[in-house]
Amino acid sequence: MKNIVLTSIAFIAVNWVFAQQNVPFTLEDRDRLIKIEQRLNEMEKRFEQIDKRFEQIDKRFEQIDKRFEELRNDMNARFEQQMNFLWILTTIFITITAAALGFAWWDRRTMIRPFETKTKAMEEKIELNHQEIKNLVGTFRELAKSDNRVAEALKQFNLL
């Protein structure tokens, strides 16, 4: 593309020179054309060098983009690791809390159970004693019908 542009510029320049002069082609014109061609070749080489530099810059940009992508992936992986670590810590905290509450509830239940059994046993004994006392007072009342001393003792304690 550049060659075509440079060639067309050279062609236009040469035509313009010839259009300005109605003089036949001379050795000076030939030398000028050779110099212009040399300059065009130099310009073409410079453009090729510039193209190579642009390609190198494009490669560097691609490398930088790859590096940024790697860094982004590394950051995402690190963030994911941190989130997983936080989830693990949260799970451990919840487990420890649940275990402590469960142990406290179990401990209370096991501590209260012996008291419950002792209380039930004592209530049964009291019930038995209460029944025996009723039977004993009933017996004394029967005895008080035939014995005055027993009747006076029962009256003294308001049992008759």
C-alpha positions as CSV (number, residue, x, y, z in Angstrom):
1,M,0.0,0.0,0.0
2,K,2.8,2.4,0.9
3,N,4.7,1.4,-2.2
4,I,1.7,2.3,-4.3
5,V,1.3,5.7,-2.5
6,L,5.0,6.5,-2.8
7,T,5.1,5.5,-6.4
8,S,2.0,7.5,-7.2
9,I,3.5,10.5,-5.4
10,A,6.7,10.1,-7.4
11,F,4.7,9.8,-10.6
12,I,2.7,12.9,-9.8
13,A,5.8,14.8,-8.9
14,V,7.5,13.8,-12.1
15,N,4.5,14.6,-14.2
16,W,4.2,18.0,-12.5
17,V,7.8,18.7,-13.3
18,F,7.3,17.8,-16.9
19,A,4.1,19.7,-17.1
20,Q,6.0,22.8,-15.8
21,Q,8.7,22.5,-18.3
22,N,8.2,21.8,-21.9
23,V,11.9,20.9,-22.0
24,P,13.0,17.5,-23.0
25,F,14.3,15.0,-20.4
26,T,17.9,15.9,-19.4
27,L,20.6,14.2,-17.4
28,E,19.8,16.6,-14.5
29,D,16.2,15.4,-14.5
30,R,17.4,11.8,-14.5
31,D,19.7,12.5,-11.6
32,R,16.9,14.2,-9.7
33,L,14.6,11.3,-10.3
34,I,17.3,8.9,-9.0
35,K,17.7,11.1,-5.9
36,I,13.9,11.2,-5.4
37,E,13.8,7.4,-5.9
38,Q,16.6,7.0,-3.3
39,R,14.7,9.3,-0.9
40,L,11.5,7.4,-1.5
41,N,13.4,4.1,-0.8
42,E,14.8,5.6,2.4
43,M,11.3,6.8,3.4
44,E,10.0,3.3,2.7
45,K,12.7,1.7,4.9
46,R,11.8,4.2,7.6
47,F,8.2,3.3,7.3
48,E,9.1,-0.4,7.6
49,Q,11.1,0.4,10.7
50,I,8.2,2.3,12.2
51,D,5.9,-0.6,11.3
52,K,8.3,-3.0,13.1
53,R,8.4,-0.7,16.1
54,F,4.6,-0.6,16.2
55,E,4.5,-4.4,16.0
56,Q,6.9,-4.5,18.9
57,I,4.8,-2.1,20.9
58,D,1.7,-4.2,20.1
59,K,3.5,-7.3,21.4
60,R,4.5,-5.4,24.5
61,F,0.9,-4.3,25.0
62,E,-0.3,-7.9,24.6
63,Q,2.3,-9.0,27.2
64,I,1.1,-6.3,29.6
65,D,-2.5,-7.4,29.0
66,K,-1.6,-11.0,29.7
67,R,0.2,-9.9,32.8
68,F,-2.8,-7.9,34.0
69,E,-5.1,-10.8,33.3
70,E,-2.8,-13.1,35.3
71,L,-2.8,-10.6,38.1
72,R,-6.6,-10.3,38.0
73,N,-6.9,-14.1,38.1
74,D,-4.4,-14.2,41.0
75,M,-6.4,-11.5,42.9
76,N,-9.7,-13.4,42.2
77,A,-8.1,-16.6,43.4
78,R,-6.8,-14.9,46.6
79,F,-10.2,-13.3,47.2
80,E,-11.9,-16.7,46.8
81,Q,-9.4,-18.2,49.3
82,Q,-10.2,-15.5,51.8
83,M,-13.9,-16.0,51.4
84,N,-13.5,-19.7,51.8
85,F,-11.4,-19.1,54.9
86,L,-14.1,-16.8,56.3
87,W,-16.7,-19.4,55.7
88,I,-14.6,-22.0,57.5
89,L,-14.2,-19.7,60.4
90,T,-17.9,-18.9,60.5
91,T,-18.7,-22.7,60.4
92,I,-16.2,-23.4,63.2
93,F,-17.7,-20.6,65.4
94,I,-21.2,-21.8,64.8
95,T,-20.2,-25.4,65.6
96,I,-18.4,-24.4,68.8
97,T,-21.3,-22.3,69.9
98,A,-23.8,-25.1,69.2
99,A,-21.6,-27.6,71.0
100,A,-21.3,-25.3,74.0
101,L,-25.1,-24.8,74.2
102,G,-25.7,-28.5,73.7
103,F,-23.2,-29.4,76.4
104,A,-24.8,-26.9,78.8
105,W,-28.3,-28.2,78.1
106,W,-27.1,-31.8,78.5
107,D,-25.2,-31.0,81.7
108,R,-28.3,-29.3,83.2
109,R,-30.5,-32.3,82.2
110,T,-28.1,-34.7,83.8
111,M,-27.6,-32.6,86.9
112,I,-31.3,-32.1,87.5
113,R,-32.3,-35.8,86.9
114,P,-30.8,-37.1,90.2
115,F,-32.6,-34.3,92.1
116,E,-35.9,-35.3,90.3
117,T,-35.5,-38.9,91.3
118,K,-34.6,-38.0,94.9
119,T,-37.6,-35.6,95.0
120,K,-40.0,-38.3,93.7
121,A,-38.6,-40.8,96.2
122,M,-39.1,-38.3,99.1
123,E,-42.6,-37.5,97.9
124,E,-43.5,-41.2,97.9
125,K,-42.0,-41.6,101.4
126,I,-44.0,-38.5,102.6
127,E,-47.2,-40.0,101.1
128,L,-46.5,-43.3,102.8
129,N,-45.8,-41.5,106.1
130,H,-48.9,-39.4,105.7
131,Q,-51.0,-42.5,105.2
132,E,-49.4,-44.2,108.2
133,I,-50.1,-41.1,110.4
134,K,-53.7,-41.2,109.3
135,N,-54.0,-44.8,110.2
136,L,-52.2,-44.2,113.6
137,V,-54.6,-41.3,114.4
138,G,-57.5,-43.4,113.4
139,T,-56.3,-46.2,115.7
140,F,-55.9,-43.8,118.6
141,R,-59.4,-42.5,118.1
142,E,-60.7,-46.0,118.3
143,L,-58.6,-46.6,121.4
144,A,-59.9,-43.2,122.9
145,K,-63.4,-44.6,122.9
146,S,-62.5,-47.1,125.4
147,D,-59.6,-45.3,127.3
148,N,-60.1,-41.8,128.8
149,R,-56.4,-41.1,129.1
150,V,-55.9,-41.6,125.4
151,A,-58.9,-39.4,124.7
152,E,-57.6,-36.6,126.9
153,A,-54.2,-36.8,125.2
154,L,-55.8,-36.6,121.7
155,K,-57.9,-33.6,122.9
156,Q,-54.8,-31.9,124.1
157,F,-53.3,-32.0,120.6
158,N,-56.6,-31.3,118.8
159,L,-56.7,-34.7,117.2
160,L,-60.2,-35.6,118.6
